Amino acid sequence: MTPEQPSPPPSPETSPPSGESDRARFRAYWRVNLAIVGALLAVWAGASLGLGVLLVDQLNRFKIGGAPLGFWVAQQGAIYVFVVLILIYVVAMARLDRRFGVREE
């Protein structure tokens, strides 16, 4: 790997650091990381499946820009939700990395 390329972040598959406190921090980091991912995936499922499929008939009673709201949510609104989730993930992971002292070098 050349010096210009950042080193990959630690992953659960890699062996944790050797010290017991380092192992605890490693596990805590990945536990919080997985909690963040799980929460964002739940929001994603709710937006795409819940609003875009299951509640589409109720949402279609309303119109936005001339189109039924259920159609709009399935076609446009879900994309906005996904972009916001990506931004939330970036901010949450930056905070988590600072909290645990993880840096890309």
Residue frames relative to the residue before (quaternion, step in Angstrom):
aa qw qx qy qz dx dy dz
M 1.0000 0.0000 0.0000 0.0000 0.00 0.00 0.00
T 0.3771 -0.7333 0.5207 0.2213 3.59 -0.83 0.94
P 0.6369 -0.5565 0.3652 0.3890 3.61 -1.14 0.46
E 0.6172 0.5717 -0.3541 0.4085 3.61 1.15 -0.52
Q 0.6698 0.4936 -0.3001 0.4666 3.58 1.13 -0.63
P 0.4224 -0.6912 0.5123 0.2852 3.60 -0.91 0.86
S 0.4990 -0.6335 0.4903 0.3306 3.54 -1.14 0.61
P 0.5363 -0.6316 0.4386 0.3481 3.60 -1.02 0.70
P 0.5374 -0.6179 0.4514 0.3546 3.59 -1.08 0.64
P 0.5988 -0.5534 0.4118 0.4069 3.60 -1.16 0.43
S 0.1461 -0.7830 0.5982 0.0877 3.56 -1.10 0.61
P 0.6472 -0.5350 0.3582 0.4081 3.59 -1.17 0.43
E 0.6372 0.5462 -0.3398 0.4244 3.60 1.12 -0.54
T 0.6242 0.5239 -0.3591 0.4549 3.60 1.11 -0.53
S 0.5544 -0.6094 0.4351 0.3634 3.52 -1.11 0.56
P 0.4690 -0.6848 0.4746 0.2929 3.57 -0.89 0.86
P 0.6684 -0.4842 0.3626 0.4328 3.58 -1.23 0.29
S 0.6402 -0.6107 0.3339 0.3251 3.53 -1.19 0.63
G 0.6703 0.5158 -0.3228 0.4248 3.64 0.92 -0.74
E 0.5920 -0.5970 0.4076 0.3563 3.57 -1.13 0.66
S 0.6612 0.4830 -0.3200 0.4766 3.60 0.96 -0.76
D 0.6198 0.5304 -0.3408 0.4673 3.58 1.10 -0.66
R 0.6349 0.5223 -0.3270 0.4659 3.58 1.02 -0.77
A 0.6469 0.5131 -0.3172 0.4665 3.58 0.97 -0.81
R 0.6598 0.4904 -0.3079 0.4789 3.58 0.97 -0.82
F 0.6118 0.5525 -0.3298 0.4600 3.58 1.07 -0.81
R 0.6844 0.4710 -0.2793 0.4814 3.59 0.88 -0.95
A 0.6491 0.5159 -0.3197 0.4586 3.59 0.96 -0.83
Y 0.6218 0.5415 -0.3362 0.4552 3.58 0.99 -0.83
W 0.7298 0.4300 -0.2530 0.4674 3.59 0.78 -1.00
R 0.5862 0.5538 -0.3779 0.4549 3.59 1.12 -0.50
V 0.6743 0.4676 -0.2911 0.4919 3.60 0.92 -0.88
N 0.6205 0.5479 -0.3359 0.4494 3.59 1.00 -0.84
L 0.6933 0.4648 -0.2774 0.4757 3.60 0.85 -0.92
A 0.6090 0.5383 -0.3531 0.4633 3.60 1.10 -0.60
I 0.6363 0.5164 -0.3219 0.4742 3.58 1.00 -0.82
V 0.6720 0.4914 -0.2982 0.4669 3.57 0.85 -0.98
G 0.6546 0.5231 -0.3137 0.4465 3.60 0.94 -0.86
A 0.6619 0.5010 -0.3077 0.4649 3.57 0.94 -0.86
L 0.6747 0.4851 -0.2990 0.4690 3.58 0.94 -0.85
L 0.6318 0.5154 -0.3353 0.4720 3.59 1.06 -0.66
A 0.6189 0.5327 -0.3455 0.4623 3.59 1.07 -0.67
V 0.6425 0.4975 -0.3206 0.4868 3.60 0.99 -0.80
W 0.6308 0.5365 -0.3240 0.4574 3.58 0.99 -0.86
A 0.6699 0.4872 -0.3005 0.4728 3.59 0.90 -0.91
G 0.6515 0.5184 -0.3189 0.4529 3.57 0.96 -0.81
A 0.6821 0.4828 -0.2918 0.4652 3.56 0.96 -0.84
S 0.7497 0.4082 -0.2421 0.4613 3.57 0.80 -0.95
L 0.7503 0.3683 -0.2220 0.5021 3.59 0.77 -0.94
G 0.7009 0.4925 -0.2784 0.4343 3.56 0.79 -1.02
L 0.7836 0.3299 -0.1763 0.4961 3.56 0.61 -1.13
G 0.7256 0.4661 -0.2513 0.4395 3.57 0.97 -0.83
V 0.7870 0.2763 -0.1472 0.5316 3.60 1.16 -0.48
L 0.7721 0.4053 -0.2181 0.4382 3.57 0.55 -1.17
L 0.7877 0.3043 -0.1539 0.5131 3.60 0.93 -0.83
V 0.3276 0.7908 -0.4763 0.2012 3.58 1.25 0.20
D 0.6476 0.5244 -0.3385 0.4371 3.63 0.95 -0.74
Q 0.6617 0.4858 -0.3072 0.4814 3.58 0.98 -0.78
L 0.6744 0.4898 -0.2981 0.4652 3.59 0.98 -0.80
N 0.6230 0.5705 -0.3430 0.4107 3.60 1.09 -0.63
R 0.5040 0.6351 -0.4302 0.3969 3.62 1.23 -0.11
F 0.7164 0.3687 -0.2131 0.5526 3.56 1.25 -0.50
K 0.2495 -0.7645 0.5772 0.1420 3.55 -1.20 0.55
I 0.0612 -0.7567 0.6496 0.0404 3.51 -1.21 0.65
G 0.8368 -0.0072 -0.0477 0.5454 3.57 -0.61 1.13
G 0.7070 -0.4615 0.2599 0.4686 3.58 1.09 0.62
A 0.6722 0.4526 -0.2934 0.5071 3.61 1.25 -0.22
P 0.5776 -0.5647 0.4427 0.3893 3.59 -1.12 0.52
L 0.5685 -0.6387 0.4017 0.3278 3.58 -0.95 0.93
G 0.6322 0.5401 -0.3431 0.4369 3.62 0.96 -0.76
F 0.6434 0.5051 -0.3067 0.4867 3.56 1.01 -0.82
W 0.6564 0.5179 -0.3096 0.4528 3.56 0.93 -0.93
V 0.6532 0.5065 -0.3197 0.4632 3.60 0.93 -0.89
A 0.6783 0.4949 -0.2993 0.4532 3.58 0.89 -0.90
Q 0.7601 0.3974 -0.2087 0.4699 3.60 0.95 -0.82
Q 0.8168 0.2277 -0.0968 0.5212 3.60 0.90 -0.85
G 0.6775 0.5317 -0.3007 0.4096 3.55 0.82 -1.01
A 0.6351 0.5343 -0.3337 0.4471 3.57 1.01 -0.78
I 0.6189 0.5352 -0.3460 0.4592 3.58 1.04 -0.71
Y 0.6461 0.5074 -0.3193 0.4723 3.59 0.95 -0.82
V 0.6318 0.5212 -0.3319 0.4680 3.59 0.98 -0.83
F 0.6645 0.5105 -0.3134 0.4467 3.60 0.88 -0.88
V 0.6494 0.5044 -0.3222 0.4690 3.60 0.95 -0.80
V 0.6462 0.5039 -0.3172 0.4773 3.59 0.97 -0.81
L 0.6391 0.5227 -0.3278 0.4591 3.61 0.99 -0.77
I 0.6230 0.5223 -0.3406 0.4723 3.58 1.03 -0.71
L 0.6587 0.5002 -0.3082 0.4700 3.59 0.92 -0.85
I 0.6389 0.5137 -0.3242 0.4720 3.58 0.97 -0.82
Y 0.6453 0.5250 -0.3196 0.4536 3.60 0.96 -0.84
V 0.6455 0.5205 -0.3231 0.4561 3.59 0.94 -0.89
V 0.6804 0.4782 -0.2907 0.4731 3.59 0.86 -0.94
A 0.6670 0.5056 -0.3087 0.4519 3.61 0.88 -0.91
M 0.6848 0.4717 -0.2971 0.4694 3.60 0.92 -0.82
A 0.6053 0.5361 -0.3612 0.4645 3.61 1.05 -0.61
R 0.6575 0.4925 -0.3043 0.4823 3.58 0.98 -0.81
L 0.6525 0.5126 -0.3120 0.4627 3.57 0.97 -0.87
D 0.6497 0.5132 -0.3166 0.4629 3.58 0.95 -0.83
R 0.6471 0.4985 -0.3182 0.4811 3.59 0.97 -0.79
R 0.6494 0.5357 -0.3171 0.4367 3.58 0.95 -0.88
F 0.7718 0.3286 -0.1741 0.5158 3.59 0.98 -0.82
G 0.4835 -0.7016 0.4167 0.3169 3.59 1.25 0.10
V 0.3762 0.7053 -0.5063 0.3237 3.59 1.08 0.70
R 0.0087 0.7968 -0.6020 0.0509 3.56 -0.83 1.07
E 0.3617 -0.6706 0.5934 0.2595 3.51 -1.21 0.56
E 0.1317 -0.8079 0.5722 0.0506 3.54 -0.82 0.97
